[in-house]
Amino acid sequence: MNAHWGEIAALSAAVFWTVTALTFRKPMIQLSVGAFFGPFLGVSFSLIAVKYSPAGIAATLMSIVPVLIIAPSVILFKEKVTLKEISGAIIAVGGVALFFL
């Protein structure tokens, strides 16, 4: 049961870091949201993830930020995603997964 909590925490950390990476139009909102989601919630959930699950699983799940940021950048900012960016995200997550096997 504890491993599941660690995996949930790792995914939560990745989501919070993704939210932090999104930019807002007003600098004060950007600073406030970034300060709360990135260092506070992201790091807190990372530590919980490492405590309750194996470090390799936690690190792999937390490394999916490049993959998670693709969809919001397309939806919110109408950015075009190239095959190079998608393959780079896949290689990054795969590399971390292989590193911790």
C-alpha positions, 0 to 999 in steps of 0.5 A, a space after each residue: 500500500 505504501 508504494 502506491 502512495 509514493 507513486 501518487 505523490 511522484 505523479 502529483 509532483 510532476 503535475 505541480 512542476 508542470 503547472 509551474 512551467 506554465 506562464 501567466 500574463 500577469 507577473 504577480 500571478 506567475 510568481 505566486 502560482 510558481 512559488 506555491 506549486 513548484 518549490 512548495 507542493 512539488 518538492 513536498 510530494 517528491 520527498 513523500 514519493 521517495 519515502 514511500 516508493 523505490 527511488 527509481 520509480 519515483 524518479 521515473 514518474 517525476 521525470 515526465 514533466 517534459 511529456 506533461 508540458 506538451 499538451 498544455 502548451 498546445 492548448 493554452 498557447 497554440 504552439 506547434 509541437 514538432 516530432 523532434 520535441 516529442 521524440 526528445 520527451 520520450 527519450 528523456 523519460 526512457 533514459 531515466 527509466 533505463 538509468 534506474 533499472 
